[in-house]
Amino acid sequence: MILCLCRGVPENVVCAAIRAGAGTLNDVEAMCGAGSDCGACQTMIEELLIGDERVAREGTPVLTK
């Protein structure tokens, strides 16, 4: 699925950027261009940054009591 229509960046490319170390929207923009034009996809990118892609990159969070 194309996540960033302006730049034609697919979701898997954004996810790969996050797994490669992009931790912020600016990092994703710098690595693959997604989110740098109209901004309509920025919310979806931020959801990926705080969602499963970050867990996949950093490992499973440890729950403490």
Secondary structure, 3 states (H helix, E strand, C coil): CEEECCCCEEHHHHHHHHHCCCCCHHHHHHHHCCCCCCCCCHHHHHHHHHCHHHHHHHCCCCCCC
